[in-house]
Amino acid sequence: MKKYLSVFAAMLLFILLVQCKKDEMTVPDRDVDLVIDKINALRQSGCNCGTTYMPPVPNLVSNKQLQDAALAHAKDMAQRNYFDHLSPEGSTPEERALNTGYTGDFRAENLAKGYSQADQVIAAWKNSVSHCLAMMDAKSKQAGVGMAQNYWVVTFGSPL
């Protein structure tokens, strides 16, 4: 009987560990590629930004330098507890993109704070006319997303 209880306890522990590991691996709010995928879904279907209808536009392509700029800004805001397009020293989104080696044309930057999931961030940006227009800008061809704690940044650009 003791042997069966030990086997049962070991199996239960294994199931719990596997389930916890599974949950950890499938958390979508940490997957920054999901943000670009969701923006691309909007871009494919078109949407209303306030009262302005924005027709479908081509998908964005992920760009490493724009992602580096977005991630660095998200981490900086989280570490230093501020929320702004300008850093406390006054550096701009365009400067951050250039500092990562981005050689394209900087287009825009969207920020969000306080959201734990990508769906929430996209919904908030879609409900803000300026953020929605940035996501739907046909001149933007590339993007990079960064997230730290509950700070989200997407940086848009276009190759020259």
Residue pairs with C-beta under 8 A, 6 or more apart in sequence:
28 34
28 117
28 118
28 119
29 115
29 116
29 117
29 118
29 147
30 147
31 118
32 67
32 71
32 145
32 146
32 147
33 62
33 145
34 118
35 118
35 121
35 122
35 145
35 147
35 152
35 154
36 60
36 62
36 143
36 145
36 154
38 118
38 119
38 122
39 60
39 122
39 135
39 143
39 154
40 59
40 60
42 122
42 126
42 135
42 136
43 56
43 57
43 58
43 59
43 60
43 135
43 136
44 56
44 59
45 56
46 53
46 54
46 55
46 56
46 57
46 136
47 53
47 54
47 126
47 132
47 136
48 54
49 126
49 129
49 132
49 133
49 136
50 129
50 132
52 129
52 133
54 132
54 133
54 136
57 136
57 137
57 138
58 138
58 141
60 140
60 141
60 142
60 143
60 156
61 141
61 142
61 143
62 142
62 143
62 144
62 145
63 102
63 104
63 142
63 143
63 144
63 157
64 144
65 97
65 100
65 101
65 102
65 103
65 144
66 97
66 100
66 102
66 142
66 143
66 144
66 155
66 156
66 157
67 144
67 145
67 146
67 155
68 100
68 144
68 146
69 93
69 96
69 97
69 99
69 100
69 102
69 144
69 146
69 155
70 109
70 144
70 145
70 146
70 153
70 154
70 155
71 144
71 145
71 146
71 147
71 148
71 153
72 96
72 100
72 146
73 87
73 93
73 96
73 109
73 146
73 153
73 155
74 146
74 147
74 148
74 151
74 152
74 153
75 146
75 148
75 151
76 87
77 83
77 84
77 111
77 113
77 148
77 151
77 153
78 148
78 149
78 150
78 151
79 148
80 88
82 88
83 111
83 113
83 151
84 111
85 92
85 93
85 109
85 111
86 92
87 96
91 99
93 106
93 108
93 109
93 155
94 106
96 155
97 106
97 155
97 157
98 106
102 157
103 159
103 160
104 141
104 142
104 157
104 158
104 159
104 160
105 139
105 157
105 158
105 159
105 160
106 155
106 156
106 157
107 134
107 137
107 139
107 140
107 156
107 157
107 158
108 134
108 137
108 140
108 155
108 156
109 134
109 153
109 154
109 155
109 156
110 125
110 131
110 134
110 135
110 152
110 153
110 154
110 156
111 151
111 152
111 153
112 121
112 124
112 125
112 151
112 152
113 150
113 151
113 152
114 150
115 121
115 124
115 150
115 152
116 150
121 152
124 131
125 131
125 132
125 134
125 135
126 132
126 135
134 140
134 156
135 154
135 156
137 156
139 158
140 156
140 157
140 158
141 157
141 158
141 159
142 156
142 157
142 158
142 159
143 154
143 155
143 156
143 157
144 154
144 155
144 157
145 152
145 153
145 154
145 155
146 152
146 153
146 154
146 155
147 153
